[in-house]
Amino acid sequence: MPSRILFSSLLTAAACLTILLTPTFAQAENWPDWRGPNNAGISHEKNLPTQWSKDQNVAWRVELPGAAGATPVIWGNHIFLTSVEGDNLVLLCLDTSGKQLWKKAVGSGNRVVRSDEGNSASPSPITDGKHVWCFFTTGDLACFDFAGKEIWKTNVQDRFGKFDIQFGMTSTPVLDNGKLYLQLIHSGGAKVVALNAETGAEVWQVKRKSDAYAECEHSYASPMIYDDGQLKFLLTHGADYSIAYDLESGKELWRVGGLHPPAGYDETLRFVASPLAAPGLIVVPSAKRGILVAVKPDSRGDITDKADRYLWKFDTTPDVPSPLAVGDYVYLCRENGNLICLDRKTGEELYEERTHRDRHRASPVFGDDKIYLTSRDGQVTVVKPGPKFEILAENKLDEEISASPAISGGRIYLRTFKALWAIGPQ
């Protein structure tokens, strides 16, 4: 009997050791929306790749049916991304081996804008581990389960008014506590809408008032959820204002303007970068050549002219990529590839340094003590965080990218106009 007990114990120990040593994506941190966990652009995973190329440190590459700027989202071993396929607008599901599990057509009517700047699959999907939601610039919005079964589908234009926006409604919805929030900012009548995520039924809608006009109403930014454990609200961005709303009722809590000075008002400028909502700090970008402001999250009313509601102001906006906050610093990746580092508490500029000189459309992400900056021509510059500028690596794929990176399972997923790349271990 003792020998049987010993043998059983050895088998148990061996099984436990096997589990510990076998790579598993079940324990990977999920990347549920385009800015990752907590809408912050921050991964908590370790041992992420620093260097790669087209034939080095690549787990796999999968051709996609068409180009798009949508960031993939990952939950467990499921990867979701939106794409175009000819004139069709589709949602794809792959597993972490690169195998396509299913593909669903959600709508049609793809439109390419500004030659190579985007198309109707620019918004990114969102997932909660049970369902995945996808939105297209046509207004098509759908919910599927992980097996690819359609739960519900609707068209936002049919329900809330036709879009009057030059390049399409590219804003990605945000999910929180069973509700899907959309900011529909356009010249035909700006609204903020909350839907029941499981059914698609309307929870509330409010008009989003603004004195902005012409091109400045055409925001490309996406809403964010601010949550510091005590204070929580929806933050919308566009039409010359950042405006906070109560998540349950849609009541406006506060707004900040002055981001687009009325003197010499430029109708061709529009908000593109989304705001940063970090505990104790909201960083509000503006239009090209505009300013950037950091405001206090516990504000009330119109704080545009209330100096005590600002933490600091800075005279340069990142324009397209959204801000990133890591530790004591805020990082702004400018459209031209310059990286700016600011003191988080004071807004003091610690440096502005040149990285890869090409258009930067993707937002920076952080993981494993590294900042990843993605340029349009497919180069990812890896920078060490902190007050001293240091480039750790420059990695080229030679395929165009406008989607932001996604991180999960020790890998970095890069969605180019041609393919989805899994960078990291096999």
ZAMARGU-4260 file (C-alpha; in steps of 0.2 Angstrom, whole numbers, plus 5000, padded with zeros to 4 digits):
<rodrens>
0) 5000/5000/5000 | 5014/5013/5004 | 5022/5010/4987 | 5005/5013/4979 | 5003/5029/4988
5) 5021/5034/4984 | 5018/5030/4965 | 5002/5040/4966 | 5010/5055/4974 | 5024/5055/4961
10) 5011/5055/4947 | 5002/5069/4955 | 5018/5079/4957 | 5023/5075/4938 | 5006/5081/4932
15) 5008/5097/4942 | 5025/5100/4935 | 5019/5097/4918 | 5005/5110/4920 | 5018/5122/4926
20) 5030/5120/4912 | 5017/5119/4898 | 5013/5135/4889 | 4995/5140/4891 | 4985/5154/4884
25) 4971/5151/4897 | 4982/5161/4909 | 4986/5175/4897 | 4980/5193/4900 | 4965/5197/4889
30) 4965/5212/4877 | 4946/5215/4877 | 4946/5231/4867 | 4957/5242/4856 | 4966/5250/4871
35) 4967/5234/4881 | 4963/5231/4899 | 4955/5246/4907 | 4956/5256/4891 | 4974/5261/4896
40) 4985/5254/4882 | 4995/5244/4896 | 4998/5226/4897 | 5004/5218/4913 | 5012/5203/4904
45) 5031/5199/4905 | 5044/5192/4893 | 5037/5201/4878 | 5047/5201/4862 | 5059/5216/4860
50) 5066/5212/4843 | 5058/5204/4827 | 5058/5204/4808 | 5048/5196/4794 | 5057/5180/4797
55) 5063/5181/4815 | 5053/5179/4831 | 5036/5177/4822 | 5024/5163/4828 | 5013/5165/4813
60) 5006/5176/4799 | 4989/5174/4792 | 4983/5183/4777 | 4967/5193/4779 | 4953/5196/4766
65) 4956/5215/4765 | 4964/5230/4773 | 4957/5239/4789 | 4964/5249/4803 | 4954/5240/4817
70) 4964/5233/4831 | 4962/5214/4835 | 4955/5209/4852 | 4959/5194/4862 | 4951/5183/4875
75) 4958/5167/4880 | 4963/5158/4864 | 4950/5168/4853 | 4956/5182/4842 | 4943/5194/4834
80) 4945/5207/4821 | 4934/5216/4808 | 4939/5217/4790 | 4933/5221/4773 | 4931/5207/4760
85) 4927/5215/4743 | 4912/5226/4747 | 4907/5215/4762 | 4910/5220/4780 | 4915/5205/4790
90) 4920/5199/4808 | 4933/5186/4809 | 4937/5174/4823 | 4954/5165/4824 | 4962/5155/4838
95) 4979/5158/4845 | 4987/5146/4833 | 4981/5157/4818 | 4967/5145/4813 | 4952/5154/4807
100) 4937/5147/4817 | 4923/5157/4808 | 4919/5172/4798 | 4903/5182/4798 | 4896/5195/4785
105) 4889/5209/4795 | 4885/5222/4782 | 4890/5229/4765 | 4895/5245/4757 | 4914/5247/4760
110) 4921/5264/4757 | 4939/5268/4755 | 4943/5286/4762 | 4957/5298/4758 | 4966/5285/4746
115) 4974/5275/4760 | 4969/5282/4776 | 4955/5270/4781 | 4939/5261/4776 | 4922/5255/4783
120) 4931/5242/4795 | 4940/5255/4805 | 4931/5253/4822 | 4938/5239/4832 | 4928/5225/4840
125) 4925/5223/4859 | 4923/5207/4869 | 4919/5202/4887 | 4924/5183/4886 | 4906/5177/4881
130) 4901/5189/4867 | 4909/5200/4854 | 4902/5216/4847 | 4907/5224/4831 | 4903/5241/4823
135) 4906/5247/4805 | 4906/5265/4798 | 4890/5261/4789 | 4881/5260/4806 | 4880/5241/4806
140) 4882/5235/4824 | 4881/5216/4829 | 4883/5204/4843 | 4890/5186/4842 | 4894/5173/4854
145) 4911/5164/4853 | 4904/5150/4842 | 4899/5163/4829 | 4880/5163/4832 | 4872/5180/4829
150) 4864/5186/4845 | 4857/5202/4838 | 4861/5215/4824 | 4855/5233/4821 | 4859/5248/4811
155) 4863/5263/4821 | 4859/5275/4807 | 4841/5268/4805 | 4838/5270/4824 | 4847/5286/4828
160) 4848/5296/4812 | 4858/5296/4796 | 4877/5301/4798 | 4883/5317/4791 | 4901/5314/4792
165) 4914/5316/4778 | 4925/5300/4781 | 4913/5289/4791 | 4909/5285/4809 | 4925/5277/4814
170) 4923/5278/4833 | 4924/5262/4842 | 4910/5259/4855 | 4915/5255/4873 | 4908/5241/4884
175) 4905/5242/4903 | 4894/5232/4915 | 4882/5225/4902 | 4880/5242/4892 | 4888/5247/4876
180) 4891/5265/4874 | 4892/5274/4857 | 4897/5292/4853 | 4888/5297/4837 | 4896/5314/4833
185) 4892/5321/4816 | 4885/5337/4808 | 4867/5329/4807 | 4865/5329/4826 | 4877/5322/4839
190) 4871/5310/4851 | 4878/5298/4865 | 4869/5282/4866 | 4869/5267/4879 | 4862/5250/4873
195) 4859/5234/4883 | 4874/5224/4877 | 4865/5207/4877 | 4849/5213/4868 | 4854/5229/4858
200) 4839/5238/4867 | 4841/5256/4870 | 4845/5261/4888 | 4846/5280/4885 | 4851/5292/4873
205) 4856/5311/4875 | 4859/5325/4863 | 4877/5330/4864 | 4877/5349/4863 | 4891/5359/4855
210) 4895/5375/4847 | 4907/5367/4835 | 4903/5367/4816 | 4909/5360/4800 | 4924/5348/4799
215) 4927/5350/4818 | 4911/5340/4822 | 4919/5325/4813 | 4927/5317/4827 | 4938/5301/4824
220) 4940/5298/4843 | 4932/5284/4853 | 4924/5286/4870 | 4933/5280/4886 | 4927/5274/4903
225) 4935/5283/4918 | 4936/5272/4933 | 4947/5274/4949 | 4938/5263/4960 | 4927/5277/4967
230) 4923/5288/4953 | 4917/5281/4937 | 4909/5289/4921 | 4909/5289/4902 | 4921/5301/4893
235) 4916/5307/4876 | 4928/5317/4864 | 4924/5327/4849 | 4916/5343/4842 | 4928/5354/4851
240) 4924/5346/4869 | 4927/5332/4880 | 4911/5328/4890 | 4908/5316/4904 | 4892/5307/4907
245) 4884/5297/4921 | 4884/5279/4915 | 4867/5275/4922 | 4857/5290/4917 | 4867/5299/4903
250) 4867/5315/4913 | 4881/5327/4908 | 4893/5328/4923 | 4906/5340/4916 | 4913/5347/4900
255) 4930/5355/4895 | 4931/5366/4879 | 4943/5379/4873 | 4952/5366/4864 | 4949/5374/4847
260) 4950/5393/4849 | 4936/5403/4841 | 4948/5416/4834 | 4953/5411/4817 | 4943/5395/4818
265) 4949/5382/4806 | 4935/5371/4799 | 4947/5358/4792 | 4953/5352/4810 | 4945/5338/4819
270) 4948/5328/4835 | 4957/5311/4831 | 4966/5305/4846 | 4956/5298/4860 | 4958/5305/4878
275) 4968/5296/4891 | 4957/5291/4907 | 4970/5286/4920 | 4966/5286/4939 | 4967/5304/4945
280) 4971/5310/4928 | 4962/5314/4911 | 4972/5320/4897 | 4962/5328/4883 | 4970/5330/4866
285) 4964/5342/4853 | 4965/5345/4834 | 4981/5346/4824 | 4992/5361/4830 | 4981/5363/4845
290) 4984/5361/4864 | 4983/5347/4876 | 4975/5348/4894 | 4975/5337/4909 | 4960/5340/4920
295) 4953/5333/4937 | 4941/5319/4935 | 4930/5325/4949 | 4925/5341/4940 | 4907/5347/4938
300) 4899/5358/4926 | 4908/5368/4912 | 4926/5369/4918 | 4933/5377/4902 | 4937/5393/4911
305) 4940/5386/4928 | 4959/5386/4931 | 4958/5376/4947 | 4950/5361/4937 | 4966/5359/4927
310) 4981/5349/4933 | 4992/5357/4918 | 4992/5362/4900 | 5004/5358/4886 | 5005/5367/4870
315) 5007/5352/4858 | 4994/5338/4855 | 4998/5321/4848 | 4985/5323/4834 | 4982/5305/4829
320) 4989/5292/4842 | 4981/5293/4859 | 4991/5297/4875 | 4999/5284/4886 | 5002/5286/4905
325) 5015/5274/4913 | 5021/5277/4931 | 5026/5295/4933 | 5026/5300/4915 | 5014/5304/4901
330) 5019/5300/4883 | 5013/5308/4867 | 5018/5300/4850 | 5016/5313/4837 | 5009/5310/4820
335) 5027/5312/4813 | 5035/5299/4825 | 5042/5311/4838 | 5040/5305/4856 | 5036/5317/4870
340) 5038/5313/4888 | 5029/5324/4901 | 5030/5323/4920 | 5013/5316/4925 | 5010/5328/4940
345) 5016/5344/4932 | 5015/5342/4913 | 5034/5348/4912 | 5042/5342/4896 | 5056/5330/4899
350) 5060/5327/4881 | 5054/5327/4863 | 5064/5315/4853 | 5063/5309/4835 | 5059/5290/4832
355) 5055/5283/4815 | 5051/5297/4803 | 5035/5291/4795 | 5016/5293/4798 | 5010/5286/4815
360) 4992/5282/4816 | 4992/5268/4829 | 4992/5272/4847 | 5007/5268/4858 | 5006/5253/4870
365) 5016/5247/4885 | 5021/5230/4892 | 5036/5222/4900 | 5044/5239/4903 | 5044/5243/4885
370) 5034/5256/4875 | 5029/5251/4857 | 5027/5264/4844 | 5020/5258/4827 | 5022/5268/4811
375) 5012/5267/4795 | 5025/5258/4785 | 5026/5244/4797 | 5040/5248/4808 | 5038/5246/4827
380) 5050/5256/4837 | 5053/5250/4855 | 5057/5263/4868 | 5062/5262/4886 | 5051/5271/4898
385) 5057/5284/4909 | 5064/5302/4909 | 5078/5298/4898 | 5075/5293/4879 | 5082/5277/4874
390) 5077/5266/4858 | 5079/5248/4862 | 5075/5241/4845 | 5068/5245/4828 | 5058/5231/4820
395) 5052/5231/4802 | 5038/5221/4794 | 5037/5231/4778 | 5018/5230/4778 | 5007/5245/4781
400) 4999/5247/4798 | 4987/5259/4806 | 4980/5247/4819 | 4986/5248/4837 | 4996/5233/4844
405) 4987/5220/4855 | 4996/5210/4868 | 4991/5193/4875 | 4999/5177/4879 | 5017/5183/4878
410) 5014/5189/4860 | 5011/5205/4852 | 4998/5205/4838 | 5000/5217/4824 | 4987/5219/4811
415) 4993/5225/4795 | 4983/5230/4779 | 4988/5212/4772 | 4989/5200/4787 | 4988/5197/4806
420) 5005/5194/4813 | 5008/5185/4830 | 5025/5191/4836 | 5033/5180/4850 | 5034/5162/4855
425) 5026/5148/4845
</rodrens>
